[in-house]
Amino acid sequence: MCRVHTLAMPVVQDLADMYKAVDAPATVNLLAKLAVEKSYHAKLDDTRSSLAVSILLIANGLWSMVLAVGCRLSWLLL
């Protein structure tokens, strides 16, 4: 069986524009599906750790962008 994931990466001048354009439900859905797939072949603890690392990488990227650019997070709702 072959699975194909299509991902369109936006080209932007400002990284904040990319974070604004992210479809959060679709991103969470993709991460969850990838975690379920991984759980078939790996230990549950490894899958959980991998998912946590992915989420932390996204959050760290957003936070480093905020610190570097100095933009406000008024557009971000957590």
C-alpha positions as CSV (number, residue, x, y, z in Angstrom):
1,M,0.0,0.0,0.0
2,C,1.3,3.5,-0.8
3,R,0.1,6.6,0.9
4,V,0.6,10.1,-0.6
5,H,0.5,13.3,1.4
6,T,0.1,16.5,-0.6
7,L,1.4,19.6,1.1
8,A,1.3,23.1,-0.4
9,M,3.9,25.3,1.2
10,P,3.3,29.0,0.9
11,V,6.0,31.3,-0.1
12,V,5.8,34.5,2.0
13,Q,8.1,37.4,2.8
14,D,6.9,37.5,6.4
15,L,6.8,34.3,8.5
16,A,3.9,35.8,10.5
17,D,1.8,35.7,7.3
18,M,2.4,31.9,7.0
19,Y,1.4,31.3,10.6
20,K,-1.8,33.4,10.0
21,A,-2.7,31.3,7.0
22,V,-2.3,27.9,8.6
23,D,-5.5,25.8,8.7
24,A,-5.2,24.7,12.4
25,P,-7.9,21.9,12.3
26,A,-6.3,20.4,9.1
27,T,-2.9,20.5,10.7
28,V,-4.1,18.9,13.9
29,N,-6.0,16.3,11.8
30,L,-2.9,15.5,9.8
31,L,-0.7,15.2,12.9
32,A,-3.3,12.9,14.6
33,K,-3.5,10.6,11.5
34,L,0.3,10.4,11.3
35,A,0.4,9.5,15.0
36,V,-2.2,6.8,14.5
37,E,-0.2,5.4,11.6
38,K,3.0,5.4,13.5
39,S,1.3,3.7,16.5
40,Y,0.8,0.6,14.3
41,H,4.5,0.1,13.9
42,A,6.0,1.7,17.0
43,K,5.5,1.7,20.8
44,L,2.7,4.0,22.0
45,D,5.3,5.9,24.1
46,D,7.4,6.6,21.0
47,T,4.4,7.8,19.1
48,R,3.3,10.1,22.0
49,S,6.8,11.5,22.2
50,S,7.0,12.1,18.4
51,L,3.6,13.9,18.5
52,A,4.7,16.0,21.4
53,V,8.0,16.9,19.6
54,S,6.0,18.0,16.5
55,I,3.8,20.2,18.5
56,L,6.7,21.7,20.4
57,L,8.5,22.4,17.1
58,I,5.5,24.3,15.8
59,A,5.1,26.3,19.0
60,N,8.8,27.0,19.3
61,G,8.9,28.3,15.7
62,L,6.0,30.6,16.4
63,W,7.5,31.8,19.6
64,S,11.0,32.5,18.0
65,M,9.2,34.4,15.2
66,V,7.4,36.5,17.8
67,L,10.7,37.3,19.6
68,A,12.7,38.0,16.5
69,V,10.1,40.2,14.7
70,G,8.6,41.6,17.9
71,C,5.1,41.2,16.6
72,R,2.1,40.9,18.9
73,L,0.1,37.8,19.1
74,S,-3.3,39.5,19.1
75,W,-4.2,37.6,16.0
76,L,-3.5,34.2,17.7
77,L,-6.2,32.6,19.7
78,L,-5.1,29.7,21.8
